[in-house]
Amino acid sequence: MVAFLASLIVTAAMIAVIVGYARRRPPGSPLSWGEAFAAGAFVFTLLFLLYGVVPHQWLAFADNDLKWRSDKIGIPLGPIGKAFDVKDNVLFPEGIPLPSALGGHGSFIITAQVLRDIVATVIYVIGLLGQFWMWLWWQKRGQKKDETPELTSAFGRPLLRRV
């Protein structure tokens, strides 16, 4: 748990460094060779953390500490299950029953390992969407939004009242 949280904190701190630097650096300013090398190494380290270390630490935490294995059937609830008095802190321990409209004469079995993999996939998706958003934000920094011109009459008076 400590390694997973530490990797998340370091990743968030590196993102905060990029945001702080981008707000101070004027767009279009020249970049020296040393600055480009340092920025490339910094971004490589950030992407290595985001796509390599953070998901790995989550999988290791889920496997070792939480014991989310393939033989653990149901949705583990942890301390939430104790609050709602759920048997063995697991929701659907025999599987999710299928409705009869779907020809259900059984149950849909979900294991804790499937949930572990879903969380890892969500980490990757959030990282990828965040990376795209940061690219767009970096490219659009310093640009001012277009203001709509005020409509005036031939006499110079505004035609629309501002709200």
TIFI-797059 format. One record per residue (C-alpha): residue number from 1; x, y, z. Coordinates in nm, 3 decimals. Layout:
% TIFI-797059
<site><vexza>NUM</vexza><x>X</x><y>Y</y><z>Z</z></site>
...
***
This chain:
% TIFI-797059
<site><vexza>1</vexza><x>0.000</x><y>0.000</y><z>0.000</z></site>
<site><vexza>2</vexza><x>0.284</x><y>0.237</y><z>0.085</z></site>
<site><vexza>3</vexza><x>0.456</x><y>0.180</y><z>-0.250</z></site>
<site><vexza>4</vexza><x>0.131</x><y>0.234</y><z>-0.442</z></site>
<site><vexza>5</vexza><x>0.052</x><y>0.556</y><z>-0.255</z></site>
<site><vexza>6</vexza><x>0.411</x><y>0.677</y><z>-0.288</z></site>
<site><vexza>7</vexza><x>0.404</x><y>0.621</y><z>-0.664</z></site>
<site><vexza>8</vexza><x>0.077</x><y>0.814</y><z>-0.689</z></site>
<site><vexza>9</vexza><x>0.216</x><y>1.102</y><z>-0.482</z></site>
<site><vexza>10</vexza><x>0.538</x><y>1.125</y><z>-0.686</z></site>
<site><vexza>11</vexza><x>0.338</x><y>1.119</y><z>-1.011</z></site>
<site><vexza>12</vexza><x>0.106</x><y>1.395</y><z>-0.887</z></site>
<site><vexza>13</vexza><x>0.405</x><y>1.603</y><z>-0.773</z></site>
<site><vexza>14</vexza><x>0.569</x><y>1.571</y><z>-1.115</z></site>
<site><vexza>15</vexza><x>0.247</x><y>1.680</y><z>-1.284</z></site>
<site><vexza>16</vexza><x>0.230</x><y>1.979</y><z>-1.048</z></site>
<site><vexza>17</vexza><x>0.588</x><y>2.072</y><z>-1.146</z></site>
<site><vexza>18</vexza><x>0.489</x><y>2.070</y><z>-1.516</z></site>
<site><vexza>19</vexza><x>0.183</x><y>2.287</y><z>-1.452</z></site>
<site><vexza>20</vexza><x>0.384</x><y>2.535</y><z>-1.245</z></site>
<site><vexza>21</vexza><x>0.659</x><y>2.555</y><z>-1.507</z></site>
<site><vexza>22</vexza><x>0.409</x><y>2.599</y><z>-1.791</z></site>
<site><vexza>23</vexza><x>0.243</x><y>2.892</y><z>-1.617</z></site>
<site><vexza>24</vexza><x>0.574</x><y>3.075</y><z>-1.580</z></site>
<site><vexza>25</vexza><x>0.722</x><y>3.000</y><z>-1.924</z></site>
<site><vexza>26</vexza><x>0.600</x><y>3.229</y><z>-2.201</z></site>
<site><vexza>27</vexza><x>0.477</x><y>3.044</y><z>-2.512</z></site>
<site><vexza>28</vexza><x>0.715</x><y>3.049</y><z>-2.807</z></site>
<site><vexza>29</vexza><x>1.027</x><y>3.128</y><z>-2.604</z></site>
<site><vexza>30</vexza><x>1.342</x><y>2.957</y><z>-2.735</z></site>
<site><vexza>31</vexza><x>1.458</x><y>2.633</y><z>-2.578</z></site>
<site><vexza>32</vexza><x>1.824</x><y>2.547</y><z>-2.523</z></site>
<site><vexza>33</vexza><x>1.967</x><y>2.201</y><z>-2.581</z></site>
<site><vexza>34</vexza><x>2.011</x><y>2.143</y><z>-2.207</z></site>
<site><vexza>35</vexza><x>1.655</x><y>2.249</y><z>-2.128</z></site>
<site><vexza>36</vexza><x>1.519</x><y>2.019</y><z>-2.398</z></site>
<site><vexza>37</vexza><x>1.726</x><y>1.727</y><z>-2.267</z></site>
<site><vexza>38</vexza><x>1.613</x><y>1.786</y><z>-1.908</z></site>
<site><vexza>39</vexza><x>1.249</x><y>1.822</y><z>-2.016</z></site>
<site><vexza>40</vexza><x>1.267</x><y>1.503</y><z>-2.221</z></site>
<site><vexza>41</vexza><x>1.417</x><y>1.306</y><z>-1.931</z></site>
<site><vexza>42</vexza><x>1.156</x><y>1.451</y><z>-1.693</z></site>
<site><vexza>43</vexza><x>0.864</x><y>1.360</y><z>-1.920</z></site>
<site><vexza>44</vexza><x>1.008</x><y>1.011</y><z>-1.984</z></site>
<site><vexza>45</vexza><x>1.029</x><y>0.955</y><z>-1.608</z></site>
<site><vexza>46</vexza><x>0.673</x><y>1.080</y><z>-1.561</z></site>
<site><vexza>47</vexza><x>0.535</x><y>0.851</y><z>-1.832</z></site>
<site><vexza>48</vexza><x>0.735</x><y>0.559</y><z>-1.692</z></site>
<site><vexza>49</vexza><x>0.575</x><y>0.620</y><z>-1.353</z></site>
<site><vexza>50</vexza><x>0.228</x><y>0.674</y><z>-1.499</z></site>
<site><vexza>51</vexza><x>0.218</x><y>0.370</y><z>-1.728</z></site>
<site><vexza>52</vexza><x>0.463</x><y>0.136</y><z>-1.558</z></site>
<site><vexza>53</vexza><x>0.513</x><y>0.187</y><z>-1.187</z></site>
<site><vexza>54</vexza><x>0.166</x><y>0.301</y><z>-1.071</z></site>
<site><vexza>55</vexza><x>-0.027</x><y>0.011</y><z>-1.237</z></site>
<site><vexza>56</vexza><x>0.238</x><y>-0.238</y><z>-1.123</z></site>
<site><vexza>57</vexza><x>0.218</x><y>-0.117</y><z>-0.765</z></site>
<site><vexza>58</vexza><x>-0.162</x><y>-0.141</y><z>-0.777</z></site>
<site><vexza>59</vexza><x>-0.145</x><y>-0.500</y><z>-0.905</z></site>
<site><vexza>60</vexza><x>0.113</x><y>-0.592</y><z>-0.640</z></site>
<site><vexza>61</vexza><x>-0.098</x><y>-0.430</y><z>-0.366</z></site>
<site><vexza>62</vexza><x>-0.415</x><y>-0.608</y><z>-0.482</z></site>
<site><vexza>63</vexza><x>-0.238</x><y>-0.944</y><z>-0.512</z></site>
<site><vexza>64</vexza><x>-0.038</x><y>-0.935</y><z>-0.190</z></site>
<site><vexza>65</vexza><x>-0.219</x><y>-0.721</y><z>0.067</z></site>
<site><vexza>66</vexza><x>-0.579</x><y>-0.746</y><z>-0.052</z></site>
<site><vexza>67</vexza><x>-0.542</x><y>-1.107</y><z>-0.177</z></site>
<site><vexza>68</vexza><x>-0.765</x><y>-1.046</y><z>-0.480</z></site>
<site><vexza>69</vexza><x>-0.710</x><y>-1.383</y><z>-0.650</z></site>
<site><vexza>70</vexza><x>-0.899</x><y>-1.578</y><z>-0.913</z></site>
<site><vexza>71</vexza><x>-1.044</x><y>-1.815</y><z>-0.651</z></site>
<site><vexza>72</vexza><x>-1.207</x><y>-1.529</y><z>-0.456</z></site>
<site><vexza>73</vexza><x>-1.557</x><y>-1.508</y><z>-0.603</z></site>
<site><vexza>74</vexza><x>-1.766</x><y>-1.196</y><z>-0.555</z></site>
<site><vexza>75</vexza><x>-1.702</x><y>-0.826</y><z>-0.514</z></site>
<site><vexza>76</vexza><x>-1.482</x><y>-0.763</y><z>-0.207</z></site>
<site><vexza>77</vexza><x>-1.615</x><y>-0.475</y><z>0.002</z></site>
<site><vexza>78</vexza><x>-1.354</x><y>-0.448</y><z>0.275</z></site>
<site><vexza>79</vexza><x>-1.460</x><y>-0.234</y><z>0.572</z></site>
<site><vexza>80</vexza><x>-1.776</x><y>-0.121</y><z>0.390</z></site>
<site><vexza>81</vexza><x>-1.910</x><y>-0.477</y><z>0.415</z></site>
<site><vexza>82</vexza><x>-1.882</x><y>-0.471</y><z>0.793</z></site>
<site><vexza>83</vexza><x>-2.090</x><y>-0.155</y><z>0.809</z></site>
<site><vexza>84</vexza><x>-2.373</x><y>-0.314</y><z>0.608</z></site>
<site><vexza>85</vexza><x>-2.339</x><y>-0.657</y><z>0.771</z></site>
<site><vexza>86</vexza><x>-2.253</x><y>-0.840</y><z>0.447</z></site>
<site><vexza>87</vexza><x>-2.149</x><y>-1.203</y><z>0.477</z></site>
<site><vexza>88</vexza><x>-1.767</x><y>-1.240</y><z>0.455</z></site>
<site><vexza>89</vexza><x>-1.742</x><y>-0.877</y><z>0.333</z></site>
<site><vexza>90</vexza><x>-1.816</x><y>-1.000</y><z>-0.021</z></site>
<site><vexza>91</vexza><x>-2.104</x><y>-0.891</y><z>-0.240</z></site>
<site><vexza>92</vexza><x>-2.251</x><y>-1.172</y><z>-0.456</z></site>
<site><vexza>93</vexza><x>-2.043</x><y>-1.459</y><z>-0.308</z></site>
<site><vexza>94</vexza><x>-2.222</x><y>-1.712</y><z>-0.532</z></site>
<site><vexza>95</vexza><x>-2.212</x><y>-1.488</y><z>-0.840</z></site>
<site><vexza>96</vexza><x>-2.454</x><y>-1.234</y><z>-0.985</z></site>
<site><vexza>97</vexza><x>-2.783</x><y>-1.412</y><z>-1.067</z></site>
<site><vexza>98</vexza><x>-2.886</x><y>-1.384</y><z>-1.430</z></site>
<site><vexza>99</vexza><x>-3.243</x><y>-1.266</y><z>-1.499</z></site>
<site><vexza>100</vexza><x>-3.475</x><y>-1.516</y><z>-1.660</z></site>
<site><vexza>101</vexza><x>-3.525</x><y>-1.280</y><z>-1.959</z></site>
<site><vexza>102</vexza><x>-3.165</x><y>-1.356</y><z>-2.055</z></site>
<site><vexza>103</vexza><x>-3.219</x><y>-1.728</y><z>-2.025</z></site>
<site><vexza>104</vexza><x>-3.070</x><y>-1.717</y><z>-1.680</z></site>
<site><vexza>105</vexza><x>-3.052</x><y>-2.050</y><z>-1.505</z></site>
<site><vexza>106</vexza><x>-2.735</x><y>-1.968</y><z>-1.319</z></site>
<site><vexza>107</vexza><x>-2.516</x><y>-1.681</y><z>-1.223</z></site>
<site><vexza>108</vexza><x>-2.252</x><y>-1.455</y><z>-1.368</z></site>
<site><vexza>109</vexza><x>-1.936</x><y>-1.519</y><z>-1.169</z></site>
<site><vexza>110</vexza><x>-1.704</x><y>-1.227</y><z>-1.107</z></site>
<site><vexza>111</vexza><x>-1.377</x><y>-1.278</y><z>-0.926</z></site>
<site><vexza>112</vexza><x>-1.166</x><y>-1.037</y><z>-0.728</z></site>
<site><vexza>113</vexza><x>-0.890</x><y>-1.075</y><z>-0.988</z></site>
<site><vexza>114</vexza><x>-1.125</x><y>-0.938</y><z>-1.255</z></site>
<site><vexza>115</vexza><x>-1.191</x><y>-0.632</y><z>-1.037</z></site>
<site><vexza>116</vexza><x>-0.818</x><y>-0.591</y><z>-0.985</z></site>
<site><vexza>117</vexza><x>-0.765</x><y>-0.588</y><z>-1.362</z></site>
<site><vexza>118</vexza><x>-1.053</x><y>-0.344</y><z>-1.414</z></site>
<site><vexza>119</vexza><x>-0.894</x><y>-0.099</y><z>-1.168</z></site>
<site><vexza>120</vexza><x>-0.559</x><y>-0.134</y><z>-1.350</z></site>
<site><vexza>121</vexza><x>-0.736</x><y>-0.061</y><z>-1.680</z></site>
<site><vexza>122</vexza><x>-0.901</x><y>0.247</y><z>-1.530</z></site>
<site><vexza>123</vexza><x>-0.555</x><y>0.368</y><z>-1.418</z></site>
<site><vexza>124</vexza><x>-0.430</x><y>0.335</y><z>-1.777</z></site>
<site><vexza>125</vexza><x>-0.737</x><y>0.510</y><z>-1.923</z></site>
<site><vexza>126</vexza><x>-0.715</x><y>0.799</y><z>-1.676</z></site>
<site><vexza>127</vexza><x>-0.345</x><y>0.833</y><z>-1.753</z></site>
<site><vexza>128</vexza><x>-0.402</x><y>0.836</y><z>-2.129</z></site>
<site><vexza>129</vexza><x>-0.688</x><y>1.087</y><z>-2.112</z></site>
<site><vexza>130</vexza><x>-0.486</x><y>1.304</y><z>-1.873</z></site>
<site><vexza>131</vexza><x>-0.188</x><y>1.291</y><z>-2.109</z></site>
<site><vexza>132</vexza><x>-0.404</x><y>1.405</y><z>-2.404</z></site>
<site><vexza>133</vexza><x>-0.558</x><y>1.682</y><z>-2.192</z></site>
<site><vexza>134</vexza><x>-0.213</x><y>1.802</y><z>-2.080</z></site>
<site><vexza>135</vexza><x>-0.092</x><y>1.812</y><z>-2.444</z></site>
<site><vexza>136</vexza><x>-0.390</x><y>2.025</y><z>-2.541</z></site>
<site><vexza>137</vexza><x>-0.351</x><y>2.249</y><z>-2.238</z></site>
<site><vexza>138</vexza><x>0.022</x><y>2.300</y><z>-2.307</z></site>
<site><vexza>139</vexza><x>-0.041</x><y>2.390</y><z>-2.673</z></site>
<site><vexza>140</vexza><x>-0.324</x><y>2.632</y><z>-2.589</z></site>
<site><vexza>141</vexza><x>-0.152</x><y>2.808</y><z>-2.299</z></site>
<site><vexza>142</vexza><x>-0.112</x><y>3.179</y><z>-2.345</z></site>
<site><vexza>143</vexza><x>-0.393</x><y>3.203</y><z>-2.599</z></site>
<site><vexza>144</vexza><x>-0.671</x><y>3.439</y><z>-2.509</z></site>
<site><vexza>145</vexza><x>-1.029</x><y>3.344</y><z>-2.573</z></site>
<site><vexza>146</vexza><x>-1.202</x><y>3.536</y><z>-2.848</z></site>
<site><vexza>147</vexza><x>-1.436</x><y>3.793</y><z>-2.708</z></site>
<site><vexza>148</vexza><x>-1.754</x><y>3.857</y><z>-2.898</z></site>
<site><vexza>149</vexza><x>-1.766</x><y>4.214</y><z>-3.025</z></site>
<site><vexza>150</vexza><x>-2.034</x><y>4.430</y><z>-2.877</z></site>
<site><vexza>151</vexza><x>-2.320</x><y>4.501</y><z>-3.115</z></site>
<site><vexza>152</vexza><x>-2.372</x><y>4.872</y><z>-3.154</z></site>
<site><vexza>153</vexza><x>-2.617</x><y>5.082</y><z>-3.352</z></site>
<site><vexza>154</vexza><x>-2.521</x><y>5.340</y><z>-3.611</z></site>
<site><vexza>155</vexza><x>-2.528</x><y>5.595</y><z>-3.328</z></site>
<site><vexza>156</vexza><x>-2.276</x><y>5.398</y><z>-3.117</z></site>
<site><vexza>157</vexza><x>-2.518</x><y>5.268</y><z>-2.857</z></site>
<site><vexza>158</vexza><x>-2.522</x><y>4.899</y><z>-2.755</z></site>
<site><vexza>159</vexza><x>-2.803</x><y>4.696</y><z>-2.908</z></site>
<site><vexza>160</vexza><x>-2.805</x><y>4.419</y><z>-2.645</z></site>
<site><vexza>161</vexza><x>-2.814</x><y>4.463</y><z>-2.273</z></site>
<site><vexza>162</vexza><x>-2.542</x><y>4.271</y><z>-2.087</z></site>
<site><vexza>163</vexza><x>-2.667</x><y>4.040</y><z>-1.816</z></site>
***
